[in-house]
């Protein structure tokens, strides 16, 4: 194991926002930055998501759960408004959708790929 802490630090401002595209579907108004990419599973497990006002992510399942922290703005999940500083842990197989009226910036830890329902 590499024990140099500098090899594990990510400067998020140095990463460009890219449109969120999953399985060839472009989610309009949602942008992503990968903070931790897992080479073994070939996917990002820790990400930043930026939602423009009015953007939405469809109803989906989290097979291994999820952790979500609202850094800015407001996200609406299952008719509940989460504002800046809100933390949400969703247990395995928790299903929900996400949308925003005002826009938001979210930090997400997603151990396994979500399943769009």
RAJOMO-V625872 format. One line per field, one symbol per residue. burial: 1 if it has 24 or more other C-alpha atoms within 12 Angstrom, else 0. A space follows every 10 residues. Layout:
burial: ???
This chain:
burial: 0000000000 0000000001 0000001011 1111110000 0001111111 1100111101 1100111111 0111111000 0110010101 0000111111 0011111111 1011000
